[in-house]
Amino acid sequence: MATTKQTRAAKRNVQSAQKAASKKRTITKLPSKTRSALGKQGAAVAQRKRTGGVKPKTRAELYEIAKKRDLPGRSKMGRDELARKLRVK
């Protein structure tokens, strides 16, 4: 049996999903440049997984490394700046 707190959380999650669905916040509604960039990023990650390669890393991957190293200001850095600071290509 779910607790009252769990029931309230589940209702909130459903309401949030319904709001998002009504706003039609899906990938198809994003600008074409953004969709293209997301596709290229996904393809690069998949390629590295298939071949075992290590570069070029995506911003998300570099951000995770920076988080582990506790690099200050990492959230405001772009991919190139993160790579420079981490000395990763």
N, C-alpha and C positions, 0 to 999 in steps of 0.2 A: 504494500500500500504506500502510495506517495505521501510525503509530508505536505503540510500546507505551503511551506516555503517552496518546495519543488513544484507544486501545482501552479503557484503564482508565477514562478520563473518560466514554466512551460507556456502559460498563457501569454506572457510578455513576448516570448520568442515567436509564437504564432502570430501575434499582432504585428511584430516587427517584420516578419516575412510577408504578411499580407500587405503592409505599407509599401515594401520594396516592390512587390509584384504589381501593385496598382500604379506605381511610378514607372514601371517597366525599366528598372535599372539593370539591364542586361548588357552583355558584351556587344550585342548587335546594335545597341544605341550609342556606343562610343564612336568618336570620330575615327575615320578610316586610318589616319596616321597612327593613332593609339592602338587600334586593332592590329595593324601591320607590325608595329613594334613588339606587341605582346607575342605575336606569332613567331617573329624572328628570335625573340628571347627564348621561347619555348623550344624552338628548333635547335638553338645553340646548346641548350642544356641537354636535350635528347642526344645530340651528336656527341657531346663529351661523355655521356653515360655509355654510349655504344662503343666508343673508341678508347675510353679510359684517359682521354686528354684532360689537361688541367687548365688550359687557357683558351680563349679569353673568358674571364669570369664575369658574371652578370653583377649588376649593382647589388642585388639582393644577397648574392653569395658573398660579395666583398663586405657588405654591411654585417653579415653574421660573423665573419672573421674579425671585423673591427669591434663588434660587441664583445667577443671573447677576449680580445686584447684590451678592452676598456678604453678605446680611443675617444678622446673628448671631441665633441662637435660632429660626430659621425652622422647624425640624423640630417644635418644640413648639407652634407657633402654629396657631390655627384659621383658617378662611377669612376671617372678619370682621377678625381681628387682622392677618392678612397684608395685607388690602386697606387697612386704616388705615395700616399702616407703609409700604406702597408708594404710598399715596395714589391707589389705583385703585378704581373702583366696580364 
